[in-house]
Amino acid sequence: MSSTDAFDFNQMETRPATAGDYVQLMKPRIMMLVVFTALAGLVAAQSVSDVAINPVMAAIATLAVALGSGAAGAINMWYDADIDAVMKRTSTRPIPSGAVPRDEALAMGLIMSGVSVLLMWLASNALAAGLLALSIAYYGWFYTMLLKRRTPQNIVVGGAAGAFPPVIGWAAVTGSAPLDAWLLFAIIFFWTPPHFWALSLLAHKEYAKAKVPMLPVTHGAAATRNQIFAYTIFLAPLGVLPALTGLGGLVYAIVSAALGAAFLMLAWRVWKSDAGDAGAEPESLKRAKVMFGFSIFYLFALFAALIVEHGFGAYLAIPGVA
């Protein structure tokens, strides 16, 4: 942990841990999005493949995804505790605030990892369990330990960790991972850079203080804004693509097209601004903040449209689409 090795956890003040502290170790906001996208994959797979999964087994598989996400979050907080202690927005997390010892966080993450993969295997199949294990390892080890402190492309390459859930959900039903499942993976993968870089434009000074090589720190705000716009140009049509493969119906087509256009407009406004530059205008920072918030809504709405179509009988085939 070379970036902030000077931080001495033995000298920090401690406080009694609460149940909420252990929940926070699991990064519940990320967990909710992970579970939601996995559920979308699970629901869509049943509808598209005409393969049904027992509701109890589906619930256990969904729980396994939640536990796996929480496990990866706890491992991430264990390893990044030194960085979190330096950055203002993360300094109140359970470990740097002195509530949870680091070894407890690691033990919690490792135990939950094993339990989640075992549950998934028992509730569904080996492929889903293997993909879940891969996603935990990808986030907890490959992204957190190998990429985050070494390359400004950490978010790009590491984004695959958060893109696995719909593939896992699909595999839990069918025991396979077809093209449609990987299309959902691709949407999340290409969504991650503009989503996270919008935040990094607001928090780049914190990353610089912690010596984390985020793109605004290593290449500057202008390069980051260029990358945000470039990825969004690619993401907007990619988000509509499920409607052209037949995975998404008319509802999905309308939602994805409208939200993709809105996302692109917000990315263009950030691109034209000076967000992240020294002395940036307050309006520019507001644009980056608005885009960050909208990006979360974008992904939620896209996968919600799939759940509504395939889970509530609202699927309307688009004429001319198989």
N, C-alpha and C positions, 0 to 999 in steps of 0.2 A: 504494500500500500504506500507507494513512494510519494504520492502527492501531498499527503498531510500526516506523515509519520510523527511529526512533532506533537501531535495531540496526545495527551496522556489520559487515558480512561481511568487510571487508578486514582487520579487526583480530582476527578469530577464529583460533584455532589450527587447523592442518590435520593430517590423518593420512593414511597410504596407504589407498587404496580397495581393497576386496576384491570378488570376484565377488558375494558376498552383499550388498554395499552396492547394487550395481546391480539385484539382484533385489528388494531392499527398496524401491527407487524405484518399482517397479511395483505396490506394495501387494498382495503375493501372497495374503493372506487374503481380500481383496475379490475378487481375480481368481478364486480357486477357486469362490466362490459364484456369480460371474458366469458362469463356464464351465459350472458344474453346471446352472444354470437355463436357459442356452442349449441345453445338451444335452437337457434335458427337453423343450423346445419342438421340437427337431429330431426326437427319437425319437417323440414323440406325433404330430407332423405326418405322419410316414411311416405310422403305424398308422391314423390317422383318415382320411387322404386317399387311402390306398392308392397313394401315389406313393413310389417308392424312390429314394434317392440313393446313388451309388457310395460304398462305404465309404472309399475314399481321399479322395474329394472331401469327404465328411462330416468326416473327420479334419482336412483342410486348413481347412475352414470353422470348425471348433472352435478350431483353432490361431489363426485370424484373430481370433476373438472374444477369445481370451486375450491376444494382442498388442495388440488395441484397448483392452482393459481396462488393460493395463500402460502403454500410451501415455498414457491419461487420468490414471492415477495419477502418472506422472512429471511431466506438466504441472502437476498439482495440487501436487505437492511443490515444483516450481520456483517457482510463484507464492506458495505459502503458507510458504515457507522462513522468513520473518520471524516469522510466527505460531508455527511449529513451534519456533523457537529460544527463544521465551518460555515455552511450555507444557512442564511437566516431563515429561509422558508422551510428548511428541514430540521432545524436545530431542536425543535420541540418533539421530534419523533421519539418513540419509546426508549431507544438505546442512548442517543446523545443526551436526552433529558434525565438520564439516570434511573429510569423506572425498571428496565429489563436488562439484565446482564447479557453480554454478547454471546456467551456460550449457551445460554438458554434459548436465544433466538435461533442459533444454528441447530441446536438439538430439535427444536420445534419444527424447523424447516425440513430437516432430514426425516424425522418421523412421519410428518404429514406427507412427504413425498412418497414414502413407501406405502403408507395406508391408501393414498389416493390411487396409485397405480394398481394395487391389489384389488381395491374395490371396483375399479374400471374393468379389470380382467374378469372378475367374478360376475359382474353385471352384464358384460357385453362380450368382448372377444380380445384376442391377443393384439390385433392391429391397433385398436383404439387405445389399449393400455400402453403399447409401445410408443404410439404418437404422443400420448400424454407424458410418458417418461422423457421422451425427446424434447418436448416443449419446456419441461421443468429444467432439464439440463442445459438447454439452449439459453434460457433466461438467467438461471442461477450461476452457470459456469461460463458459457461461451460469451454472452453479452456482458454480464456483470464483471467477471474476473479477467477476461481476455481483451474485450473490445473497448469498453467504456473509457478506460484511462489511456488507451493507446492510439486511437484513431478518431478523427472527426466524422468518419463514416459509421460510428458506433450505432447510431439510430437507424441508419439504412439497413445494415447487415443484421443488427439485433432485432429489427422489426419483425423478423420471421417468428420470433417467440410468441408475440401476440396475435399472429395470423393463423396459428394452428387450430384454435378452438373449433371453428366450423367444420374443419376436416375431421377432427376428433369426434364431434357430434355425429357427423355423417357415417363415419366408420363404426361408431357404436351401434348403429342401426343395421347397416348392410354388411359390415365386415370388409368393406372396400372403400377406396377413395377415388372416385371418378373425376372427370374433368370439371364438372360443375362445382364439386367441393373445392378443388384447387383454384377455381375462379374466385370463390369467396375468399380464399387465402390471399390471392393476388390483390384484391381490393383492399384488405386490411394492410397488407405489406406496403402498398404504394400510398396509402392514407397516412401511415405513421410519420414519415419525414415532414410533410407540411404541417401536420398536427403538432409535432414536438418542436420543430424549429420555430413555429410561431411563439411558443412559450419561451424558447431559448433567446429570442430577441428581447424579451422582457427581463430575463434573468441572467443575461450573459455576464454581468459583472460578478454575480455569485459563482458561476462556473469558473470564471477566471481566478477568483480568489481561492477556489478549491483545486485549481490546476487540472480541471477536467477539460479535455480538448474538444469541446463542442464547436460546431462549425462557425458560429459568430466569433468565438475566441481565436480560432486558428486562421480563418480566412476573411473575417470581417462581416459586418452586417449586410453590405451590398451583395456579397456572394451568397449569403444565406437567403436573402429576399429573392435572388435569381433562382435558387434551387427550389424554394417554396413554390414559385410560380411555375417552374418547369414540371415539377412533380404533379401539381394540380392540373396542368394541361393534360397530362397523361391519365390522371385519376378520373377526371370528369367523364370521358367516354368509357373508360374501363368499368365504372360503376353502373353504366347502362347495359353493359354486355350481357348480363344474365337474362335480360328481357329478350335478347336475340337468340339465345340458346334454348329458350323455352323454360328455363328455371324460374324466371320471373314472369308474371303475367302483366295485364294492363295496369293494375294498381302500382306494381313495382316500376314499370316503365315510366309512368307519370312522375312518381316520387323521385326516382333516381335522376331523371332528366332535369327536373326543376331544382333539386338540391345540388346537382352537379354544376348547373349554371350559376347558382348562388355562390357556391364554394369558389368557383373560378373568378367571379366578380370580386369577392373578398380578397382572394390571393392577388388579383391585379391591383387592388387598392393598397395592399401592403407593399407590393413590388414598386409602386409609384411613390411610396412614402420614404421617410428617412428613419423608420423604426429600427432601433438598435444602434444607430449612430450616436456619437457623443453630442449631447445637446439636442436630441431628437424632440420634435414638436409633440406636445401632449396628444394631439389628434392622431399622430402617427402611432404612438404607443397604444392608443385606444383601438386603432385599426387592427393591430396585431392581437390585442386581447380579445376583440370581437371575433376574429378569425379562429382563434384557439377555441373559444367557447362553441362557435358554430360547428367546428370540425367534430366535436363530440356528438352534437345533435345529428349531424350528417350520418355518421356511422350507425348511430342508434336507429334513426328513421329508416335507413336502407334495410337493415336486418329486421326491423319491426314489420316492414312491408312484406317480407318473405313469410314471417310468422303469421300475419293476418291472412295472406293468400293461401298458404298451405295448411295452416292450423285451424282456420275458421271458415273455410269454404268460400273464400272471396276470390279465388283464382279465376281470372277471365283470360282465355287464350287470346293472344294477339294474332289477328288475321295474317296468314302467310308465314307464321313462325311455327316450326315443328314442335 
